Amino acid sequence: MTGPSSWLTLLEPCRFSIRRRLTRSLFILFVVARIVDGAELPTPEEIVAQAGMACEALIGAANSRRQPGLQERFDQELRQRAWLRLALARVNLGDFDGAVEALNRVNSDPRFSQMSVHAMRTELTGIVPRWPENLPRRMKETQKAVLVGILGKQGRFEAALEMARDIADEQIRAQLTAQTLLARSRSLEKSDRNAALKDQLQVMELASSIRDPQSVREMQYEVCRGQIRLGPPELARILIRVFTEKLKEAEQKAPRADTVQEWLRFGELCLLTDDHPSAKECFEHARQRFATTNPGKEWDQSLPRHLTLHYRCRAYREADRLALIPDVLDEWERAFSKLTDPKDKSFVAPFLVSNEIQADRVDHASTMIQALDDPIKAIVVQQAADEIQRSASAAQKTAFANYLKTRLAEPDELRQEMLTLAAELFDSADDKESADRSISEAMESSERKKDYRPLIAGWLAEHGRFGKAYDLIGTIDDPKQRAQALAELAYEMTTPRKP
């Protein structure tokens, strides 16, 4: 990792195969002292120290000069994840110099480590600390852009806007200011409608000065979304019509421009305003654009075709027109059956499975999953579970979790992963007892297959079962996996949590 694009990734927490959104709070620091889950547990400081020693033991294996093979690259990734988690844990304990030292293990330039810890401190405390010394102007500008995003996510919009205005590059300044205003507008939609509309107007004024068409279209889409939420739908329709006319003008200037997805998204927006004729026109225009930019390719076997069906399902669900969804899903299943490329199948299948579950069609989802080839089945189920966890109801999460536990967990090669996924879904549905039973079964199964122990330990740590996680980590033989699991546990134990 040797450049700004690499150190930026340090701001994103490393994960096991289960993705999650991490939350922080300044009000309560959830610290477990000695006894958790009935097991003796060292203090968070002691766990961080153990993780540090485990990571230090891996240093010698990371300095091969020849081109690494697949296994070596995987090992390097494990080492890097361990150091990143350790750095975050040290930041949580206020050991900022120790965090910089940890990041120096994966960064060739210590300034990148200093900048990353600077951002981590801001994310933890909400206060922008003093800038690292001797920081080049370009690095400082990049750091400001990162901090604007962090402050915006924390709801500190005035501080974010002030920092955005201090960025020298006009285009970056305009884009970050617009993104912050969009976030503030959404936060005001229920409490101050006029202020929300005022922020949207400022975003459109800024968009006129931005040269990147994709960024402008993204802003237009978000403003339309905000207009739809604020209502009435007639105002949103006017705005959508203005933007679609501008999109047509852009296509005339660049006839080969690939604007298919933009037309599909405008079609979805039209459905949300109950303007079905305009939605049909947008979807048809997308099909024509696809034919223009992809001569010789079949629309019915294309990914945009499946994206159209996904947008239709999502719009009908959001607009509470659930009776229209089954027919769309039947059409989608027929289109999916025509796909032949495994990459296309693996891309589309998670969205189709998620929509089937959210339409309470577990049998349809099961039939489709069982028909998939084994190499992509686990990947599809994992990604579908992520979608379901974000969007489905508690009952739907429970239904999919039961399917994973009773059907997909039967083959031994999928058992531990499916049981862990089921536990994740049960926990998300607030069924803690079923989550504990599933993860306990996964732990029992790990007696035969030890490779999944770090994954299970990660789940236990993430969900506050620190004692069980620590006990399981003690049985991991691979030093790389053990270091990663300890660093994960250290991070979870030291992370501030909402009450």
LINURHU-V947806 format. One record per residue. N is the residue number from 1. NEAR is the number of other ideal C-beta (glycine too) atoms within 10 Angstrom. Layout:
BEGIN
n | near
N | NEAR
N | NEAR
END
This chain:
BEGIN
n | near
1 | 16
2 | 10
3 | 11
4 | 16
5 | 9
6 | 14
7 | 25
8 | 18
9 | 13
10 | 24
11 | 18
12 | 9
13 | 15
14 | 19
15 | 14
16 | 20
17 | 15
18 | 18
19 | 13
20 | 15
21 | 6
22 | 14
23 | 9
24 | 15
25 | 12
26 | 11
27 | 8
28 | 10
29 | 13
30 | 16
31 | 12
32 | 16
33 | 9
34 | 10
35 | 10
36 | 17
37 | 16
38 | 9
39 | 14
40 | 10
41 | 22
42 | 17
43 | 13
44 | 24
45 | 15
46 | 12
47 | 26
48 | 25
49 | 14
50 | 19
51 | 28
52 | 23
53 | 11
54 | 21
55 | 23
56 | 14
57 | 13
58 | 20
59 | 11
60 | 7
61 | 13
62 | 15
63 | 6
64 | 11
65 | 5
66 | 6
67 | 7
68 | 13
69 | 10
70 | 7
71 | 8
72 | 14
73 | 11
74 | 12
75 | 19
76 | 17
77 | 13
78 | 22
79 | 21
80 | 18
81 | 20
82 | 29
83 | 29
84 | 25
85 | 27
86 | 29
87 | 29
88 | 29
89 | 29
90 | 26
91 | 26
92 | 22
93 | 16
94 | 12
95 | 19
96 | 18
97 | 10
98 | 18
99 | 25
100 | 23
101 | 18
102 | 28
103 | 27
104 | 16
105 | 19
106 | 23
107 | 22
108 | 11
109 | 16
110 | 13
111 | 16
112 | 23
113 | 24
114 | 25
115 | 28
116 | 26
117 | 26
118 | 20
119 | 22
120 | 21
121 | 17
122 | 21
123 | 19
124 | 18
125 | 15
126 | 15
127 | 11
128 | 18
129 | 12
130 | 6
131 | 14
132 | 17
133 | 7
134 | 8
135 | 16
136 | 9
137 | 8
138 | 11
139 | 19
140 | 16
141 | 17
142 | 20
143 | 24
144 | 20
145 | 19
146 | 21
147 | 22
148 | 26
149 | 18
150 | 20
151 | 24
152 | 23
153 | 12
154 | 16
155 | 12
156 | 18
157 | 18
158 | 10
159 | 20
160 | 25
161 | 18
162 | 13
163 | 23
164 | 25
165 | 11
166 | 12
167 | 20
168 | 11
169 | 14
170 | 11
171 | 13
172 | 17
173 | 20
174 | 22
175 | 24
176 | 25
177 | 20
178 | 26
179 | 21
180 | 25
181 | 27
182 | 21
183 | 18
184 | 21
185 | 25
186 | 16
187 | 16
188 | 19
189 | 16
190 | 10
191 | 8
192 | 13
193 | 12
194 | 8
195 | 14
196 | 22
197 | 18
198 | 15
199 | 24
200 | 23
201 | 13
202 | 16
203 | 23
204 | 17
205 | 12
206 | 19
207 | 19
208 | 8
209 | 13
210 | 17
211 | 9
212 | 12
213 | 14
214 | 9
215 | 16
216 | 21
217 | 20
218 | 18
219 | 21
220 | 24
221 | 17
222 | 18
223 | 24
224 | 24
225 | 17
226 | 21
227 | 22
228 | 20
229 | 14
230 | 17
231 | 11
232 | 10
233 | 16
234 | 9
235 | 14
236 | 23
237 | 19
238 | 12
239 | 19
240 | 26
241 | 14
242 | 13
243 | 20
244 | 21
245 | 10
246 | 13
247 | 20
248 | 12
249 | 9
250 | 15
251 | 18
252 | 8
253 | 7
254 | 10
255 | 8
256 | 8
257 | 16
258 | 14
259 | 21
260 | 23
261 | 17
262 | 25
263 | 25
264 | 24
265 | 20
266 | 28
267 | 27
268 | 25
269 | 27
270 | 26
271 | 24
272 | 22
273 | 24
274 | 12
275 | 20
276 | 11
277 | 8
278 | 18
279 | 22
280 | 13
281 | 16
282 | 25
283 | 22
284 | 12
285 | 21
286 | 25
287 | 18
288 | 12
289 | 22
290 | 23
291 | 15
292 | 15
293 | 14
294 | 14
295 | 7
296 | 5
297 | 10
298 | 11
299 | 15
300 | 11
301 | 14
302 | 19
303 | 16
304 | 18
305 | 23
306 | 21
307 | 19
308 | 26
309 | 21
310 | 19
311 | 24
312 | 24
313 | 25
314 | 19
315 | 22
316 | 20
317 | 16
318 | 12
319 | 15
320 | 7
321 | 12
322 | 13
323 | 8
324 | 14
325 | 22
326 | 15
327 | 11
328 | 19
329 | 21
330 | 12
331 | 13
332 | 24
333 | 16
334 | 10
335 | 19
336 | 20
337 | 10
338 | 10
339 | 20
340 | 8
341 | 10
342 | 12
343 | 10
344 | 15
345 | 18
346 | 18
347 | 17
348 | 21
349 | 25
350 | 19
351 | 21
352 | 25
353 | 26
354 | 26
355 | 27
356 | 28
357 | 25
358 | 23
359 | 19
360 | 16
361 | 19
362 | 17
363 | 10
364 | 20
365 | 25
366 | 17
367 | 12
368 | 20
369 | 20
370 | 10
371 | 12
372 | 18
373 | 10
374 | 9
375 | 9
376 | 15
377 | 18
378 | 17
379 | 14
380 | 22
381 | 24
382 | 18
383 | 18
384 | 25
385 | 27
386 | 18
387 | 16
388 | 27
389 | 21
390 | 11
391 | 15
392 | 22
393 | 13
394 | 13
395 | 10
396 | 20
397 | 25
398 | 19
399 | 18
400 | 28
401 | 28
402 | 16
403 | 21
404 | 25
405 | 23
406 | 11
407 | 15
408 | 21
409 | 22
410 | 10
411 | 11
412 | 10
413 | 10
414 | 18
415 | 21
416 | 25
417 | 22
418 | 26
419 | 28
420 | 28
421 | 30
422 | 29
423 | 29
424 | 26
425 | 27
426 | 25
427 | 21
428 | 19
429 | 22
430 | 10
431 | 18
432 | 12
433 | 8
434 | 18
435 | 22
436 | 18
437 | 16
438 | 27
439 | 24
440 | 14
441 | 18
442 | 27
443 | 22
444 | 12
445 | 17
446 | 23
447 | 9
448 | 9
449 | 14
450 | 14
451 | 11
452 | 19
453 | 23
454 | 24
455 | 19
456 | 26
457 | 30
458 | 24
459 | 29
460 | 29
461 | 26
462 | 21
463 | 19
464 | 16
465 | 21
466 | 22
467 | 18
468 | 24
469 | 29
470 | 24
471 | 18
472 | 22
473 | 27
474 | 11
475 | 13
476 | 20
477 | 8
478 | 15
479 | 15
480 | 22
481 | 20
482 | 24
483 | 29
484 | 32
485 | 31
486 | 31
487 | 30
488 | 30
489 | 29
490 | 29
491 | 27
492 | 26
493 | 27
494 | 22
495 | 21
496 | 16
497 | 15
498 | 9
499 | 6
END
